[in-house]
């Protein structure tokens, strides 16, 4: 990665480090849940745009988690439930 790491990449990789001890599917689910609950919609949009462009700086687990995200998709019931992150 370059010295100028975008905030969404840095924060996404922080999440990956917190959950990568879990089985891959569970880790991706937890990362996606955290992003849905706590990231600003602009940050989610930026991450999804990077995934669509094939940004090679993104960790594969972060890419997998982003596959579960849809621009503008927030489940209000899910926000009320605690998450692992």
URKA-V166660 format. One record per helix or strand. SS is the DSSP state (helix for helix, strand for strand). FROM is the first residue (numbers start at 0). TO is the last residue. If there is no record, write none. Layout:
SS_FROM_TO / SS_FROM_TO
//
This chain:
helix_6_18 / helix_23_37 / helix_40_52 / helix_59_65 / helix_75_79
//
